[in-house]
């Protein structure tokens, strides 16, 4: 029994959900519009301000799709009504972040700067305060896209366990390892 798939999705005021004949769910809200193609076996029913996802049988494949599409639709509803925000910190001496338009420039200890283009659906902000780590703030209505971009930025310099340097998510705790012990004489 799918616990996530059986929970109805509440549709807040200002959000409209439409399901087309070819099983494309479109969610429109104040922050934007998102669409998701749903497997033909899964039925999506909009009833007032509730959306229910139903599966045809208890096969393993249908059970997995049931919970998946319910979560994807819920993420779209939350995204167009409230939005998503990811904050990343650059921990390390000399690490810098700046932006001009949608181009993010990172100095992460390499011999060259990294220039990364952020999609227009994501609002980008860089914060540099003396005495604190440089911060990158990403805001969007699309949870999948913002997560993918945040993971790509993190991949430029993953946090390492010995000094804790790298690109980390705000509030993330890095498991630290002890360095080499000095040899006893």
Secondary structure, DSSP 4 states (H G I P E B T S, - for coil): --HHHHSPEE--TT-EEEE-TTSEEEEE-SS-EEEEE--TTSEEEEETTEEEEE-SS--HHHHHHHHHHHHHHHHHHHHHHT-EEEEEEEESTT-EEEEETTEEEEE-SSSS-EEEEPPTTSEEEEE--TTS-EEEEEEES-HHHHHHHHHHHHHTSB--TTT--EEEETT--PPP---PPPPP-
